[in-house]
Amino acid sequence: EGNFWLQIVLSAIMFPAVLLLLLSICITLSSCIPPEHPSSLTTQYEITGRHQKLAHSYLFDFSHVRVRFMVAQQGENKEMRADESTVGAVKLSIRVNMRQYTPCAKEKGCDRVKVELFAMDSSVEGSEHPVDEEHQDSQKGMRFSPPQPLVDPQVIQMANASSLYVVNFTFDQTPPSQFLVQLTKITECLVGSIEFYGADIQSNGVSSSWVIMKNQRTDKESTKTEHEQQSIQSSSSRTTTTQRRIEVYGDSLTCGYGILGKDPCPFSSQTEDCTKTYASLLSQSFDAGLSMVCVSGIGLLHSYGSDKVISPVNQYKLLPQSIAADNSSSWNFSLYQPDLVMIYLGANDFSTQPQPSGELWMDYYVKYLDKIWGVYGRNKFPQKFALLCGAAAREHPWCDYVKQIAERWNSVSQAPEAHVLNVAHIQKRPEMDGCNTHPNTEANRLIFENLRPKIQEIMGWD
């Protein structure tokens, strides 16, 4: 009987201690926050770029996948007050529930996500402003300037053991009653993949004064099936932010590999930012949506360092996948239908031995164009193809091949016209070398300024 009462006393003492230990672990790992309900994911968030819908989350690994959601003040926010440490300032905290799905590679680091806040009445994609002659675009007398966020953007550095990330923004004055939050995966699948559960917002510690708005277009279509709703949600940018769409297939020259570094330097997630690439600048300049299907080192047919002419992993085989790292994944091409498809492949195909012959490579390239046209139904999308070629450090008949490909393709009746855009002549000085001699931000700016008037003429876009 004495042992019985002793056990009761010990249990009474140990139970609170165990609870405190579990609570401590939960707080430390930030992983006990319940995921968003699937229905709220569907109705609240706009996903642009290839992704895969899981039971309670979205998974993505390609560069430039974007999650957007609108935030609104709920009623008169009487509780919002100046922060004691900064007179007149208002703090907003965006809490993002996501995790590094694939373990961070020691040599490459973890994924990074850029967080930006935009006013609802401003263009999210881009704008142009007159500038002085020293910085003007010689083609138009204008120089592209990206849209200005409400406050300075911040970058989330992902970590293996975390699932809740809090980003604090400070406003010098009261923020607008509605604004757009934009999360962009600025690293590629070479770094890893991200699982996104949801987000919320707090202001000066008060969570009830701000809410994430439901997507009105999805609400109107609530009678449709879940698959149709996902299609509406993923494509809603065509009605809410832009009518134009660009899709780019490429390798490290498109992903932004080493774009923030200064050669010599090894690649890491810290030196990659796809939002500073020529492709992202083009999409912003034309106020167009952007989907980037790019993987560093992966060629159309032959990938860097492969001992086979036709590599086991290449862009031709990667085309139908929603997740680059998952061969069994399948992308629904109705979710994003581009007006313009840009292809910048060839640098890796002809970088290491054994290389494909010119005829073999051209045959597969034409098949690749036909494959892309086919997945979009051989109908109105895409309207045009832009075939990029050339790089400052490459001396190879790459562009000659691409010209022949365009001629062969354009002979196909009813096919979208293909235009060759040669960027090999763009001067690239040593100071424009990022990591491993890849183009840095200034080099990408030059490529963008060269391509913009050509794309404008091809597409008839302002």
N, C-alpha and C positions, 0 to 999 in steps of 0.2 A: 504493500500500500504506500510505503514511503517513497519507493521508486516511482510509483505512478504520479504522485504529486510533484516530485522532482522534475519529471518529464514535462508536466504541465507548466511549471515555472520556467523551465529552460525554453520551451516553445514560445511562451509569451515574450521572453526576452529576445529570442532569435528572429521571430517573425518580422518585427519592424526593421531589424538590421538587414534582413534579406531584401525587404522592399526598398530600403534606401540604396542598397547596392545595385539592384536592378534599375532603379530610377537614375542613378549615377551613370550606369553604362548606357542607358537610353539617351541621356542628355549628351554624353560624350560622343557617341556615334551619330547622333542626330538622325537615327534611322527608325524611330518609333512613331513617326508622324504618319498617319494613315494616308495612303495614296488617294488622289482624286477619284471620284466615281467616274466610270467610263462615259456616262452621259454628259457630265460637265466638261470632260475633255473635248467631246464632240461639239458642244454648243458654245464653248467659251474661247477656244484657241484656234488660230488660223496657222496651219503648218504649210510652209512653202519649201519644196525640195523633197527629195526621195526619203521616205520613211516607212516604217512598218508599225501598224497598230497592234498592240498587245492587249491583254485582257484589261489592264488598268493603267496603261501608259502608252507612250510612243517611243519607238527606238529609231535612232538615226546615226549614221557614221560619215556620210559625205560632207564635204565642205559646204558652207553657206546655207545649210538648212536653217530656216527661220521660224521661230514661234512668235506670233503677235497676239496681243490681246488688249482690249480697250478697258481703261479704268475710269470710273466716274465717282464723283463725290455724292454720297447718299444724303440728300437733304442739306440743310444749312449746317456747316461744320463749325459749331460753336466751341467744340473741344480743341480745335487746332490752335496752338499757341506758339509763341516764339520759344525756341530752345534757350534754356538759361545760359548756355555757354556761348551762344552767338545771337546777339541782339537782332531781332527782326527776322531771324531765319526760321524756316520750316523744314523739318526732316521727314522724308518719306522712305520707308524701307520696303523694298521688293524682296519677298521671300520666295525662292525658287526651290521646288522639291524635285531634284533630279540626282542621278548617280552615274558614276563612271562605270559603264556596263562591262567593258573589257579592262582588265588590270593595266595600270599605267606601265609603259615600257621604261626601264631604268634609263636607257640612253636617250629616249625621245621625250619623256615627261608625260604629263596628263593633258587631256583636252582643255581648251579654253573657250569661253563663251562671252561674247560682247553683249552688254546690256545698255540699251539706249531708250530715252524717253522723248517723244515727239508730240508737238501740238497737233490736235486733230485737224486744224484748218491749214496745215502746211504739207507740202509734198514730202512723202517719206522717202521716195526713191532718189530724187535729185533735182537740181535747178541750175540755171546759168545766170551769171552776173557779168556786166561789163567790167573790165579791169584795165589797168594801164598797159601801154604798148609793150613794156618789157615782159609781161606775163600773158599776153593775149594769144589766142589760138590764131595762127596765120590764116587758117582756112575760113574762119567766120568772124574774126575780131572779137570773139567771146572766149572765155575760159570757163570750163566746167567747175562748179563749186558744189560739194555735197551739201545736203540739207543740214541745217544746224539743229542739233538736239536742244531740248529745253535746258539741260545741264550737261556737264562733261560726261561722256560715256565712261563706263567702267567695265573691267574685264574680270570674269570669274575664273579663277584657276582651280580646275577640278582636282579632287584628291580621291584616293582609293577608299578611304574609310568614312567619307562624308556623303550625306544625301540631302542636307538642307543648307542652302547658301543664302545669306542675307546681304543685300547690296543697299547701302544707304546713300540717298541723294539729298543734298541740302539746297533749298531754294532761298534766295535773298528776300523774296516776297512771296505772297500767296500763290501757289501753283494754279494752273487752270483747272476748272471743274471736271474736265475730261481730257484725257491724253492717251497716247498709244505707247505701250511698252513693247520693245522689240528685242528678242534674244537671238543672237546669231552664232552658230558654231563656226568659229574662225579657223579651226584646225581640221585636217583631213582624216580619212579613215586609217591612214598610215599611223596616226597617233592612237586612235581608239574610237569607241562608239559611246553614245549617251542615251540613257533612258530617262525620259521626261514624264513626271507625274502630275505636275500642276504648279500653281503659284498663288500668292495672295499679297496684300499690301497693307501696311500700317503707317500711321502718321503720328509722330511723337508718342509712340507707344499705344495709340488708340486705333484698334483694328475695325471698329464698327462704322467709321465715318467714310470708308472707301470700299467700293465693291468692283469686281471684275464683271463687266457687262456681258450679257449673252449676245451671241451673234444673231442679229435680227433675220438675216437671210436663212439661217438654219432653222430658226423658230417657225418661219413661214412654211418651211418644208417639213414640218415635224411628222407628217403622215408618211413620208418616204421611208424606205428601208434603211438600216444602219449603214450598209455599203453606199447607198445613194447619198445619205447625209454626210458621210466621210468625203465623198467626192465633191459635194457642195462646199463643205468646209475648207478642204484643201485648195479649191479653186476660187474661193471667194475674193481673193485679191484682185481678180479681173473686174469685179464690180465695186470693191471698197477702196482700192488704192490705185489700180492701173488697168488699162485695157491692153497693154503690150506685154509680150513675154519672150524671153530669150532663154535658150538652153545651150550650154557649152560642154563639149566633150574634150577632155584634155589630160595632160600629165602634170608634172611639177611646174611647168611654165605657166600653167593656169591655176594651180592650187595655191600659189603664193609660197612655195617652198623656199625657206631662207630669205624671204623678202625683207625682213626687219634686221637681218644680220649684215655684217661687213666682212667680206672675204679676207683672209681665210677663217672659216668657222664651220663647225659641224652642224648638221641639222638638229633642231629640237623644236618642241611645240612653242617655245618662247620666241622663235624667229619666224613663225608662220602666221599670216593674217590674210585670209582670202578677201576681206573687204577692201583691201588696198590694191588688188590686182586689176589689170586692164578690163577683165570681164565685169567685175563689180562696178568699176567706174563707168563702163558703157551702160549698164543697166540703170544706174542712178541718173546718168546724163539724159537718157531717153525716157525716164520715168517708167521703166519696164521691170516686170518681175524677172527673177533669175533662178535657174536651176543649174547647179554645177555638178557634172558627173566626171570627176577627175581623180586620178590616183597617181602619185609620184612614182616614176620608174616603170609604169605600165604603158606599153605601146599598143598600137592597133593590132599588131600581129606578134611582134617580138618585143619582149620586155627586157629592161636593163639587167645585164649579168646572167641571163638565162643561157643554158647550154643547148637550147633547141631553137630552131628557126621559128617555129610556131610555138610560142611559150604556153605552158599549161594555164597561166593566168594572163589574159590580154583583154583589151577593151572590146574586141569583137564578141567575146564570150560574156563579158560583164554587162553588156547592154540591158538585158531584161531584169537585172537584180535591183531590189529596193535597198538591200544592205550589201555593201561591197564585200564584207567579210563572210557572208552567208550565201553559198552557192545555191541553196534551196529557196532563197527568198525570191519573190516575184513582184515586180512593180506594176501597178495599174496605170497604164499610160493615159487613161481618161482623166486622171486627177490633175494633170498639168499638160496643156497642149500649147507648145511654143509657136510663135509666129516666125521666129528666126532660130535656126540651129547652126551654131558655130562649132567647127571641129579643128582642133589644133593638136594633131598627132603626127608623129614621124621622128621626133628627136630621139626617142628611145629605140625605135625600130632599127635605126642605123647607127647606134652608139657602140654596141659591143658585138663581137662575133659569136655565133654565126648569124649573119644578116640575111634577111629575105631578098630574093632577087627583085628587081624593079617590077617585072611583070607580075610576079606573085603578089607583091604588096599592092599594086594597082588593082588587080582582080579583087582582092579582099576589100579594098577601100570602096570600090563600086558596090560590092555586095553589102557593105556596111551602110552606105547611103540608102540602098534599097530596103535594108532591114529597118532602119529608122523610119523611113517613109511608111513602111508596112505596119509598124506598131502603132502609128497614128492614123491608120485606116485608109491611107492613100486618098485622102480627101482634101480638106482645106488647110490642114496643118502638117508639116510646117509650110509656110509660104515660100521661104527661101533657105538655101544653104550658103554659109560663108566658110570657105575652106582656107584656113590659115597655114602658112608654111614659113620655114626659115627661122634661124636663130643666129645670134651674133657669132657664136663660137663654132658653128657647123659649116663645113664646106662639103656639100654633097648634092647630087641632082634631085634632092627632095622636092623643091618647087617645080622642077621640070615634070616630075611624076604627077604632082597635084594638078598641074595645068592639063596634062593628058587625061587625068581622071575627070576633070570638069567637062572637057570636050566630049568624052564618052558618055558621061551622065546626061549632059544637056541634049544629047541626041535621042534620049528616051521621051516618047510622046507623053504629054500631060504631067511629067515629073516636075517637082519644084526646081527652079533654076539654081545652079551652083555657081558661086562667084569665088575667084581665087584672090586672096589677100596676102601679099608677100610682105613680111615684116623683117626679112633678113637684112635689108639695106638700112634699117634704123641704127644710127650710130650708138654704140654701147661702149662707154669709156670704163676703165678699170674702177673708177669710183662708183660706178653703177652696179658693181657685182655684190650680190648678197652671198649667203653661204653657198659654198661649192660652185661659185661663179654664176649662180642663178640671178635673174634680174631682180633688182631691189625696187623700192617704191618709185624712185625717179625713173628707172627704166620702164616700169609698167605705165607710168604717166606718159612717157613718150609713145609707147605702143598704143595706148588709148587715144592720144591726140592724133596719131596717124590713122587709126581705124575709124574714128567717129564720123568724119565727113563721108567716108566710103560707105559705112553702114547707113548713114542718112540718105545717101543717093540710092542705095539698093532697096531700102525699105520704104522710102518716102516719108520718113519720120522727121519731125521738126527737131 
